[in-house]
Amino acid sequence: MRAGLTTNTVVQAAAAIADRDGLGGVTMSSLAAALGVKPPSLYAHVGGAGDLRARLASLAEAELAEALAPAVAGRAGGEALRAAARVYRSWALTHPGRNAALQLVPTADEPSSARVTELLLAVMRGYALPDSEAIHAARAFRAAIYGFVLLEAGGGFRLPQRAEDSYERLLDLLDRGLHHHPQAQPQKLISSRATATGSS
């Protein structure tokens, strides 16, 4: 084995391949070639392709959560939603392979930290939604952001209007819809100065 090779360096190398070549480009052979080792050497650090993808998903979750947390801290409602959405889009466009890995369901041996979900639920609770509705809202938010980024990265927006402007309009629609959600509980609305953070 190459001296200094660790599980972390293996997963980081896989993430770099995913961002460059797409998640499908991450194989044990391509990873071994990138690291300058024989494929069997990798099994001292990861348990195979499935384990590697689960670790990629966990890495992506941790990195996105690290980017989101300071963006939403001290914000609530529409301010928190827009901050989270802008960071999410920027991260996903910069790291398309990691973003694809983030959508994978982790294995039991490498569970996701779910911190991104907790952060987004905190944002949705800023609209005074009960927990069950906050989950639906967070899912809708992620679906909207993921779909927009997927189309944007794939060249799906060919008309002259700027993608940034369309994105801001999407956020306006989400914000208005959440403000007028039929199950919002106005008496529980938190101040716009409140902290919107999630637990680890």
Backbone torsions as a table, in degrees:
resi	resn	phi	psi	omega
1	MET	NA	146.5	177.4
2	ARG	-65.7	135.0	-179.4
3	ALA	-60.5	137.7	176.3
4	GLY	87.0	-2.7	179.0
5	LEU	-71.7	129.2	-179.6
6	THR	-132.0	169.5	176.5
7	THR	-58.6	-40.5	-179.3
8	ASN	-63.4	-44.1	-179.5
9	THR	-66.9	-33.9	178.0
10	VAL	-64.8	-47.0	-178.2
11	VAL	-68.1	-39.4	177.4
12	GLN	-62.7	-40.1	178.2
13	ALA	-65.0	-39.8	177.4
14	ALA	-63.5	-39.2	178.4
15	ALA	-63.7	-39.7	178.6
16	ALA	-64.3	-40.9	177.0
17	ILE	-63.7	-43.4	-179.5
18	ALA	-60.4	-42.7	-179.9
19	ASP	-68.1	-32.4	-178.0
20	ARG	-83.4	-43.8	-170.9
21	ASP	-114.3	-1.5	-175.1
22	GLY	92.4	157.3	-176.7
23	LEU	-61.3	-32.4	178.7
24	GLY	-66.0	-18.4	179.1
25	GLY	-80.7	-6.2	-180.0
26	VAL	-88.0	105.3	174.5
27	THR	-129.1	165.0	178.0
28	MET	-62.6	-34.8	-180.0
29	SER	-69.2	-46.4	-179.0
30	SER	-66.2	-35.7	179.5
31	LEU	-68.5	-43.6	178.1
32	ALA	-61.1	-41.5	179.3
33	ALA	-63.3	-41.1	-179.6
34	ALA	-65.4	-32.2	-177.6
35	LEU	-92.4	-6.9	178.6
36	GLY	72.9	34.7	179.0
37	VAL	-131.0	170.8	173.5
38	LYS	-81.8	145.0	-178.7
39	PRO	-49.8	-40.8	-179.5
40	PRO	-59.7	-25.4	-179.7
41	SER	-63.9	-26.3	-177.1
42	LEU	-69.3	-25.0	-175.4
43	TYR	-72.0	-8.2	172.0
44	ALA	-77.6	-12.5	-174.6
45	HIS	-120.8	-29.6	177.1
46	VAL	-135.9	153.6	-174.1
47	GLY	-90.8	23.0	-179.7
48	GLY	118.3	-176.1	-174.3
49	ALA	-62.3	-40.6	-179.6
50	GLY	-65.1	-43.7	178.4
51	ASP	-64.6	-39.4	179.6
52	LEU	-62.0	-44.4	-179.9
53	ARG	-66.4	-36.4	176.4
54	ALA	-64.3	-40.3	178.0
55	ARG	-67.7	-35.4	174.9
56	LEU	-62.7	-42.8	178.6
57	ALA	-61.3	-41.6	179.6
58	SER	-67.3	-38.7	176.7
59	LEU	-62.6	-45.6	-180.0
60	ALA	-61.8	-42.7	178.7
61	GLU	-59.2	-45.9	-178.0
62	ALA	-65.8	-41.7	-178.3
63	GLU	-68.8	-42.2	178.5
64	LEU	-66.4	-40.4	177.6
65	ALA	-61.3	-40.4	179.8
66	GLU	-63.5	-33.6	178.0
67	ALA	-77.1	-37.5	-176.4
68	LEU	-73.6	-39.1	-171.8
69	ALA	-54.1	-51.9	-179.8
70	PRO	-69.6	-23.5	-179.5
71	ALA	-69.9	-36.3	-176.8
72	VAL	-96.7	-12.3	-179.4
73	ALA	-60.7	130.9	179.2
74	GLY	79.9	7.1	-179.7
75	ARG	-123.7	159.5	177.3
76	ALA	-151.4	164.4	177.4
77	GLY	61.0	-139.9	-176.7
78	GLY	-61.5	-33.1	179.6
79	GLU	-64.6	-43.5	178.9
80	ALA	-68.9	-41.6	-179.9
81	LEU	-60.4	-46.2	-179.1
82	ARG	-66.3	-40.3	179.1
83	ALA	-62.8	-44.8	179.7
84	ALA	-63.6	-43.7	-176.9
85	ALA	-66.3	-38.2	179.8
86	ARG	-67.8	-41.7	177.4
87	VAL	-66.1	-43.0	-179.4
88	TYR	-58.9	-47.3	-179.0
89	ARG	-63.4	-45.7	-179.8
90	SER	-60.4	-45.3	179.9
91	TRP	-63.8	-43.8	-176.8
92	ALA	-67.0	-37.8	178.2
93	LEU	-70.2	-33.3	179.0
94	THR	-75.8	-32.0	-175.5
95	HIS	-126.1	67.4	-175.7
96	PRO	-62.8	-36.1	179.4
97	GLY	-68.9	-42.1	177.2
98	ARG	-65.5	-36.7	178.2
99	ASN	-63.6	-39.3	176.0
100	ALA	-65.2	-40.3	179.2
101	ALA	-64.3	-32.6	-178.6
102	LEU	-61.3	-24.6	-178.1
103	GLN	-82.2	-8.9	-178.6
104	LEU	-74.1	147.4	175.1
105	VAL	-83.1	119.8	-178.6
106	PRO	-64.6	156.0	175.8
107	THR	-81.5	167.7	-179.6
108	ALA	-64.8	-28.1	-178.2
109	ASP	-78.6	-19.2	-178.4
110	GLU	-136.3	70.5	-174.9
111	PRO	-67.9	146.3	175.7
112	SER	-69.8	147.2	177.1
113	SER	-71.5	-20.8	179.3
114	ALA	61.4	18.3	-177.6
115	ARG	-69.8	-33.1	176.5
116	VAL	-59.2	-45.3	178.8
117	THR	-60.0	-43.6	-179.8
118	GLU	-63.6	-39.4	178.4
119	LEU	-64.7	-42.7	-179.6
120	LEU	-69.7	-35.2	175.8
121	LEU	-63.6	-36.6	177.1
122	ALA	-63.7	-39.0	176.7
123	VAL	-62.3	-45.7	-177.6
124	MET	-67.2	-32.2	177.2
125	ARG	-66.6	-21.0	175.5
126	GLY	-65.9	-13.6	174.7
127	TYR	-95.2	12.2	177.5
128	ALA	62.8	36.3	177.2
129	LEU	-89.4	143.0	171.8
130	PRO	-64.8	160.6	-172.2
131	ASP	-56.3	-41.9	-178.1
132	SER	-63.7	-39.4	179.3
133	GLU	-74.7	-31.2	176.6
134	ALA	-62.4	-35.5	177.6
135	ILE	-64.8	-46.2	177.8
136	HIS	-60.6	-42.0	-179.2
137	ALA	-64.9	-41.7	178.6
138	ALA	-63.8	-39.0	177.1
139	ARG	-63.3	-44.0	178.9
140	ALA	-62.8	-40.7	178.1
141	PHE	-59.9	-50.6	-178.1
142	ARG	-63.8	-39.8	179.4
143	ALA	-63.2	-42.2	-179.9
144	ALA	-64.9	-44.8	-178.6
145	ILE	-67.6	-46.0	-178.4
146	TYR	-62.3	-44.2	179.2
147	GLY	-63.0	-42.4	179.8
148	PHE	-62.5	-48.4	-178.3
149	VAL	-63.4	-39.5	179.9
150	LEU	-62.2	-44.2	177.5
151	LEU	-66.3	-42.5	-178.8
152	GLU	-63.1	-48.3	-178.1
153	ALA	-66.4	-29.1	-179.2
154	GLY	-88.0	7.5	179.5
155	GLY	75.1	26.6	-176.5
156	GLY	-79.1	-11.3	-179.4
157	PHE	-105.7	94.6	-172.9
158	ARG	-104.4	-9.7	177.7
159	LEU	-75.9	160.9	-170.0
160	PRO	-69.7	-19.9	-179.3
161	GLN	-61.7	139.3	-175.7
162	ARG	-68.1	138.8	177.7
163	ALA	-61.1	-35.8	179.5
164	GLU	-59.3	-40.5	-179.5
165	ASP	-68.7	-40.2	177.2
166	SER	-63.0	-38.5	-179.5
167	TYR	-64.3	-43.4	178.9
168	GLU	-63.7	-34.9	176.8
169	ARG	-68.9	-36.2	174.8
170	LEU	-60.9	-42.9	179.4
171	LEU	-65.6	-36.6	175.9
172	ASP	-61.1	-42.8	179.8
173	LEU	-63.1	-44.8	178.9
174	LEU	-62.3	-44.1	-178.5
175	ASP	-62.9	-46.2	-179.3
176	ARG	-64.1	-42.0	179.9
177	GLY	-62.3	-40.6	-179.9
178	LEU	-71.2	-36.2	178.5
179	HIS	-64.5	-29.1	-177.9
180	HIS	-107.7	23.2	179.1
181	HIS	-62.9	132.5	-175.5
182	PRO	-64.3	-18.4	-179.2
183	GLN	-105.5	11.7	175.6
184	ALA	-64.3	148.0	-177.3
185	GLN	-118.1	89.1	-173.0
186	PRO	-53.8	-32.8	-177.7
187	GLN	-66.5	-15.4	-178.8
188	LYS	-105.4	6.4	-179.8
189	LEU	-59.4	135.6	178.3
190	ILE	-95.2	158.5	-179.0
191	SER	-64.9	150.9	176.5
192	SER	-66.1	-11.5	178.0
193	ARG	-91.9	-4.9	-177.2
194	ALA	-70.0	159.3	179.8
195	THR	-88.7	127.7	177.0
196	ALA	-106.3	95.0	179.6
197	THR	-131.7	160.5	177.5
198	GLY	-112.4	161.5	177.2
199	SER	-90.0	154.4	179.7
200	SER	-70.3	NA	NA
